[in-house]
Amino acid sequence: MNLLVDIGNQYVKWSFGDDNGSFELSPPSSIGLNFNSQLRPLSDVTGIYFVNVAGREVSEKFQDWAWSVCHIDPVEVVPRSNQCGVSNGYRQINQLGADRWAAAIGAWHTTRTATIIVDCGTAITVDALSESAEFIGGSIMPGIRLSKESLYRRAPGINELSFRMPANIPARTTVEAVSTGVIFSLVGGIEILIDEYQAIIGESSRLLITGGDAPFIQQHSSKKFEYVPNLVLEGLSKIADSAAG
């Protein structure tokens, strides 16, 4: 049975058969300990596929764990020109994040039509797939946490911070004001980008949203999203299936 792993900047998400979970990637050296505590039985792991955007040290720690515990060389998924029916239109393929590539594959096998993918993690990405399954590109902006942290660190008058404060209007405290300003600015940016990409791939394109902060964005957006909690893992599953077939 395949273990699928999405290593992000702050969190690790995994799926194994009918089980799935996540944990914080802090410190990077804890990645093996977390898998040892969360995943049982390890003897059932027959293949490991993963994406990683957290740097080479984390990748090496994970590969060392996989070999020492499961005696398996994990497959690190990286963007390709073509894979699982999706073609890659990025100018420099090796600069595309592996998580975005896996999400595009997951999206195509979910919709089979033109699709815009909004992934709300540490960064927020808005990516577009054409009706002919071409990843045409996308845009990146700081996510909710990064946006709030930038204000907290650079504005001396902001001395309190909440990452989970809802965006209520009118905002009557500084914490509320930061939340409303950040969330609605991000929502507005996302919606503008969606309109721009729909002008290219078609207004009838499907809208998928994923990532840990997706509910915050979805709650305040006028766009009609389809929520797919683990789109990157869905893409990894298709990649693993194609390798086995």
ZADREN-380496 format. One record per residue (C-alpha): residue in three letters; residue number from 1; x, y, z. Coordinates in Angstrom, 1 decimal. Layout:
BEGIN
[node ALA NUM [X Y Z]];
...
//
This chain:
BEGIN
[node MET 1 [0.0 0.0 0.0]];
[node ASN 2 [1.3 3.5 -0.9]];
[node LEU 3 [2.1 6.1 1.6]];
[node LEU 4 [1.5 9.6 0.1]];
[node VAL 5 [3.1 12.6 1.7]];
[node ASP 6 [2.8 16.3 1.1]];
[node ILE 7 [5.6 18.2 2.8]];
[node GLY 8 [4.7 21.9 2.9]];
[node ASN 9 [6.4 24.9 4.4]];
[node GLN 10 [4.8 24.5 7.8]];
[node TYR 11 [2.8 21.3 7.8]];
[node VAL 12 [3.1 17.7 6.6]];
[node LYS 13 [0.0 16.0 5.3]];
[node TRP 14 [-0.1 12.2 4.6]];
[node SER 15 [-2.5 9.6 3.4]];
[node PHE 16 [-2.2 5.8 3.7]];
[node GLY 17 [-5.1 3.6 2.7]];
[node ASP 18 [-8.1 4.8 4.5]];
[node ASP 19 [-6.1 6.8 7.0]];
[node ASN 20 [-4.8 10.3 6.8]];
[node GLY 21 [-3.3 13.0 9.0]];
[node SER 22 [-1.1 16.0 9.4]];
[node PHE 23 [1.4 17.4 11.7]];
[node GLU 24 [3.5 20.6 12.1]];
[node LEU 25 [7.0 20.5 10.5]];
[node SER 26 [8.9 21.9 13.5]];
[node PRO 27 [11.6 21.1 13.8]];
[node PRO 28 [12.4 19.4 10.5]];
[node SER 29 [14.3 16.6 12.4]];
[node SER 30 [11.0 15.5 14.0]];
[node ILE 31 [9.5 14.3 10.7]];
[node GLY 32 [10.5 10.7 11.3]];
[node LEU 33 [9.3 10.7 14.9]];
[node ASN 34 [5.9 12.0 13.9]];
[node PHE 35 [5.5 9.3 11.3]];
[node ASN 36 [6.5 6.7 13.8]];
[node SER 37 [3.9 7.9 16.3]];
[node GLN 38 [1.0 8.5 13.8]];
[node LEU 39 [1.4 5.7 11.2]];
[node ARG 40 [0.7 2.0 12.0]];
[node PRO 41 [1.5 -0.6 10.8]];
[node LEU 42 [4.5 0.5 8.9]];
[node SER 43 [5.1 -3.0 7.6]];
[node ASP 44 [2.2 -2.5 5.2]];
[node VAL 45 [3.9 0.3 3.3]];
[node THR 46 [5.0 -0.9 -0.1]];
[node GLY 47 [5.6 2.4 -1.9]];
[node ILE 48 [6.2 6.0 -0.9]];
[node TYR 49 [5.5 9.0 -3.0]];
[node PHE 50 [6.0 12.6 -1.8]];
[node VAL 51 [6.3 16.2 -2.8]];
[node ASN 52 [8.4 18.7 -0.8]];
[node VAL 53 [8.7 22.5 -0.8]];
[node ALA 54 [10.4 22.8 2.6]];
[node GLY 55 [14.0 22.4 1.3]];
[node ARG 56 [16.6 19.7 0.8]];
[node GLU 57 [17.3 19.1 4.5]];
[node VAL 58 [13.7 18.1 5.1]];
[node SER 59 [13.7 15.9 2.0]];
[node GLU 60 [16.9 14.1 3.1]];
[node LYS 61 [15.5 13.6 6.7]];
[node PHE 62 [12.3 12.1 5.2]];
[node GLN 63 [14.3 9.8 2.8]];
[node ASP 64 [16.5 8.6 5.6]];
[node TRP 65 [13.5 7.8 7.7]];
[node ALA 66 [11.8 5.9 4.9]];
[node TRP 67 [14.8 3.7 4.3]];
[node SER 68 [15.6 3.1 7.9]];
[node VAL 69 [12.1 2.2 8.9]];
[node CYS 70 [10.4 0.9 5.8]];
[node HIS 71 [13.4 -0.1 3.7]];
[node ILE 72 [12.0 1.8 0.8]];
[node ASP 73 [13.5 4.5 -1.4]];
[node PRO 74 [10.7 7.0 -1.6]];
[node VAL 75 [9.8 8.6 -5.0]];
[node GLU 76 [10.1 12.4 -4.9]];
[node VAL 77 [7.6 13.8 -7.3]];
[node VAL 78 [8.8 16.7 -9.4]];
[node PRO 79 [7.2 18.6 -12.3]];
[node ARG 80 [7.5 17.1 -15.7]];
[node SER 81 [6.6 18.1 -19.2]];
[node ASN 82 [3.8 15.6 -19.3]];
[node GLN 83 [2.4 13.4 -16.6]];
[node CYS 84 [-0.9 11.6 -16.0]];
[node GLY 85 [-2.5 13.3 -19.0]];
[node VAL 86 [-1.5 16.8 -17.9]];
[node SER 87 [1.0 18.9 -19.9]];
[node ASN 88 [3.1 21.6 -18.4]];
[node GLY 89 [3.2 25.1 -19.8]];
[node TYR 90 [5.6 26.6 -17.3]];
[node ARG 91 [8.5 28.3 -19.1]];
[node GLN 92 [11.0 26.7 -16.6]];
[node ILE 93 [9.5 23.5 -15.5]];
[node ASN 94 [12.0 22.9 -12.7]];
[node GLN 95 [10.9 26.2 -11.0]];
[node LEU 96 [7.3 25.1 -10.6]];
[node GLY 97 [6.5 23.9 -7.1]];
[node ALA 98 [6.0 20.1 -6.9]];
[node ASP 99 [2.9 20.6 -4.8]];
[node ARG 100 [1.3 22.8 -7.5]];
[node TRP 101 [2.1 20.2 -10.1]];
[node ALA 102 [0.6 17.4 -8.1]];
[node ALA 103 [-2.5 19.6 -7.3]];
[node ALA 104 [-2.9 20.2 -11.1]];
[node ILE 105 [-2.9 16.5 -11.7]];
[node GLY 106 [-5.4 15.9 -8.9]];
[node ALA 107 [-7.6 18.7 -10.3]];
[node TRP 108 [-7.6 17.3 -13.8]];
[node HIS 109 [-8.6 13.9 -12.7]];
[node THR 110 [-11.3 15.4 -10.5]];
[node THR 111 [-12.9 17.7 -13.2]];
[node ARG 112 [-11.7 16.6 -16.6]];
[node THR 113 [-12.3 20.2 -17.8]];
[node ALA 114 [-10.9 23.7 -17.6]];
[node THR 115 [-10.2 24.4 -13.9]];
[node ILE 116 [-8.8 27.1 -11.6]];
[node ILE 117 [-7.1 25.8 -8.4]];
[node VAL 118 [-6.8 28.0 -5.3]];
[node ASP 119 [-4.5 26.5 -2.7]];
[node CYS 120 [-4.6 28.3 0.6]];
[node GLY 121 [-1.5 27.4 2.6]];
[node THR 122 [1.5 29.4 3.8]];
[node ALA 123 [1.3 30.9 0.4]];
[node ILE 124 [-1.9 31.2 -1.7]];
[node THR 125 [-1.6 30.0 -5.3]];
[node VAL 126 [-4.1 30.5 -8.1]];
[node ASP 127 [-3.4 28.1 -10.9]];
[node ALA 128 [-5.1 27.4 -14.2]];
[node LEU 129 [-5.7 24.3 -16.3]];
[node SER 130 [-7.0 24.5 -19.8]];
[node GLU 131 [-9.8 22.4 -21.3]];
[node SER 132 [-7.0 20.4 -23.0]];
[node ALA 133 [-5.3 19.6 -19.7]];
[node GLU 134 [-2.5 22.1 -20.0]];
[node PHE 135 [-1.2 23.7 -16.9]];
[node ILE 136 [-0.9 27.2 -18.3]];
[node GLY 137 [0.5 28.9 -15.1]];
[node GLY 138 [-0.6 30.7 -12.0]];
[node SER 139 [0.0 33.3 -9.4]];
[node ILE 140 [1.4 33.3 -5.9]];
[node MET 141 [0.7 35.6 -3.0]];
[node PRO 142 [1.4 35.4 0.8]];
[node GLY 143 [-1.2 33.5 2.8]];
[node ILE 144 [-3.2 34.7 5.7]];
[node ARG 145 [-0.6 33.9 8.3]];
[node LEU 146 [2.3 35.5 6.4]];
[node SER 147 [0.2 38.6 5.7]];
[node LYS 148 [-0.7 39.1 9.3]];
[node GLU 149 [2.8 38.4 10.5]];
[node SER 150 [4.2 41.1 8.2]];
[node LEU 151 [1.9 43.7 9.7]];
[node TYR 152 [2.7 42.5 13.3]];
[node ARG 153 [6.4 42.7 12.7]];
[node ARG 154 [6.6 45.9 10.8]];
[node ALA 155 [3.9 48.1 12.4]];
[node PRO 156 [4.8 49.1 16.0]];
[node GLY 157 [1.2 50.0 16.8]];
[node ILE 158 [0.0 46.4 16.3]];
[node ASN 159 [1.0 44.6 19.4]];
[node GLU 160 [-1.5 41.7 19.4]];
[node LEU 161 [-2.0 39.1 16.7]];
[node SER 162 [-4.6 36.3 16.1]];
[node PHE 163 [-4.3 33.9 13.1]];
[node ARG 164 [-7.8 32.5 13.4]];
[node MET 165 [-9.8 35.7 14.1]];
[node PRO 166 [-12.8 35.9 11.7]];
[node ALA 167 [-13.1 38.9 9.3]];
[node ASN 168 [-16.0 40.8 11.0]];
[node ILE 169 [-17.2 44.1 9.7]];
[node PRO 170 [-17.2 46.7 11.3]];
[node ALA 171 [-13.9 45.9 12.9]];
[node ARG 172 [-13.8 47.5 16.3]];
[node THR 173 [-10.3 46.4 17.6]];
[node THR 174 [-6.9 46.4 16.0]];
[node VAL 175 [-6.8 42.6 15.9]];
[node GLU 176 [-10.2 42.6 14.1]];
[node ALA 177 [-9.0 45.3 11.7]];
[node VAL 178 [-5.9 43.3 10.8]];
[node SER 179 [-8.1 40.2 10.2]];
[node THR 180 [-10.6 42.0 8.0]];
[node GLY 181 [-7.9 43.9 6.1]];
[node VAL 182 [-5.9 40.8 5.4]];
[node ILE 183 [-8.7 38.3 4.6]];
[node PHE 184 [-10.7 40.7 2.4]];
[node SER 185 [-7.6 41.9 0.5]];
[node LEU 186 [-6.6 38.3 -0.2]];
[node VAL 187 [-10.1 37.4 -1.2]];
[node GLY 188 [-10.3 40.4 -3.5]];
[node GLY 189 [-6.9 39.4 -5.1]];
[node ILE 190 [-8.0 35.8 -5.6]];
[node GLU 191 [-11.2 36.9 -7.2]];
[node ILE 192 [-9.4 39.2 -9.6]];
[node LEU 193 [-7.0 36.5 -10.5]];
[node ILE 194 [-9.8 34.1 -11.1]];
[node ASP 195 [-11.5 36.5 -13.5]];
[node GLU 196 [-8.2 37.0 -15.4]];
[node TYR 197 [-7.5 33.3 -15.8]];
[node GLN 198 [-11.1 32.6 -16.7]];
[node ALA 199 [-10.7 35.1 -19.5]];
[node ILE 200 [-8.0 32.8 -20.8]];
[node ILE 201 [-9.4 29.3 -20.2]];
[node GLY 202 [-13.2 30.1 -20.2]];
[node GLU 203 [-15.7 31.5 -17.8]];
[node SER 204 [-17.3 28.1 -17.3]];
[node SER 205 [-14.1 26.7 -15.8]];
[node ARG 206 [-14.5 24.8 -12.5]];
[node LEU 207 [-13.2 26.4 -9.3]];
[node LEU 208 [-11.5 24.1 -6.8]];
[node ILE 209 [-10.2 25.3 -3.4]];
[node THR 210 [-7.9 23.4 -1.1]];
[node GLY 211 [-5.4 24.0 1.7]];
[node GLY 212 [-5.7 24.6 5.5]];
[node ASP 213 [-7.0 28.2 5.2]];
[node ALA 214 [-9.5 27.4 2.4]];
[node PRO 215 [-12.6 27.7 4.7]];
[node PHE 216 [-11.6 31.3 5.7]];
[node ILE 217 [-11.3 32.3 2.0]];
[node GLN 218 [-14.4 30.4 0.9]];
[node GLN 219 [-16.5 31.9 3.7]];
[node HIS 220 [-15.9 35.5 2.5]];
[node SER 221 [-15.7 35.0 -1.3]];
[node SER 222 [-18.6 35.4 -3.7]];
[node LYS 223 [-17.1 32.7 -6.0]];
[node LYS 224 [-18.7 29.3 -6.0]];
[node PHE 225 [-15.8 27.0 -5.1]];
[node GLU 226 [-15.7 23.2 -4.8]];
[node TYR 227 [-13.8 22.3 -1.6]];
[node VAL 228 [-11.2 19.5 -2.1]];
[node PRO 229 [-9.4 19.1 1.3]];
[node ASN 230 [-6.3 17.2 0.1]];
[node LEU 231 [-5.9 18.0 -3.6]];
[node VAL 232 [-2.1 17.5 -3.6]];
[node LEU 233 [-2.5 14.0 -2.1]];
[node GLU 234 [-5.2 13.3 -4.7]];
[node GLY 235 [-2.6 14.1 -7.4]];
[node LEU 236 [0.0 12.0 -5.7]];
[node SER 237 [-2.4 9.1 -5.7]];
[node LYS 238 [-2.9 9.3 -9.5]];
[node ILE 239 [0.9 9.6 -10.0]];
[node ALA 240 [1.5 6.5 -7.9]];
[node ASP 241 [-1.3 4.6 -9.8]];
[node SER 242 [0.3 5.5 -13.1]];
[node ALA 243 [3.7 4.3 -11.9]];
[node ALA 244 [2.2 1.0 -10.9]];
[node GLY 245 [0.3 0.5 -14.0]];
//
